[in-house]
């Protein structure tokens, strides 16, 4: 039972972190159509997705 609680706690924490990252992203990179097609936006978006994967513990 303790292991189930641990896994649930980890999933909730990972979701909270992902939501925080997405909120920060929306505040700093509003995602206009022009911005989405620049090299800088593409690199930043890829880095954001990589960060989420790292924080979740997967590759």
C-alpha positions as CSV (number, residue, x, y, z in Angstrom):
1,X,0.0,0.0,0.0
2,X,2.8,2.4,0.8
3,X,4.3,1.8,-2.7
4,X,0.9,2.7,-4.3
5,X,0.8,6.0,-2.3
6,X,4.4,6.7,-3.4
7,X,3.6,6.2,-7.0
8,X,0.4,8.3,-6.7
9,X,2.3,11.1,-5.0
10,X,5.0,11.0,-7.7
11,X,2.4,11.2,-10.5
12,X,0.6,14.1,-8.8
13,X,3.9,15.9,-8.3
14,X,4.9,15.3,-11.9
15,X,1.6,16.6,-13.1
16,X,1.9,19.7,-10.9
17,X,5.4,20.4,-12.3
18,X,4.2,19.9,-15.9
19,X,1.4,22.4,-15.3
20,X,3.8,24.9,-13.8
21,X,6.1,24.6,-16.8
22,X,3.2,25.0,-19.2
23,X,1.9,28.1,-17.3
24,X,5.4,29.6,-17.4
25,X,5.7,28.8,-21.1
26,X,2.3,30.5,-21.9
27,X,3.3,33.6,-20.0
28,X,6.7,33.9,-21.7
29,X,6.0,32.5,-25.1
30,X,2.5,33.4,-26.1
31,X,2.7,31.3,-29.2
32,X,1.8,33.7,-32.0
33,X,1.7,32.3,-35.4
34,X,4.9,34.2,-36.3
35,X,6.8,33.2,-33.2
36,X,6.0,29.5,-33.8
37,X,7.9,29.5,-37.0
38,X,11.2,30.9,-35.8
39,X,14.2,28.8,-35.1
40,X,14.5,30.3,-31.5
41,X,10.9,29.3,-30.7
42,X,11.5,25.8,-32.0
43,X,14.6,25.4,-29.9
44,X,12.9,26.8,-26.8
45,X,9.9,24.5,-27.3
46,X,12.1,21.4,-27.7
47,X,13.9,22.4,-24.5
48,X,10.6,22.8,-22.7
49,X,9.5,19.3,-23.7
50,X,12.9,17.8,-22.8
51,X,12.6,19.4,-19.4
52,X,9.2,17.9,-18.8
53,X,10.5,14.4,-19.8
54,X,13.6,14.8,-17.5
55,X,11.4,15.9,-14.5
56,X,9.1,12.9,-15.1
57,X,12.1,10.6,-15.1
58,X,11.7,9.3,-18.6
59,X,13.9,9.7,-21.7
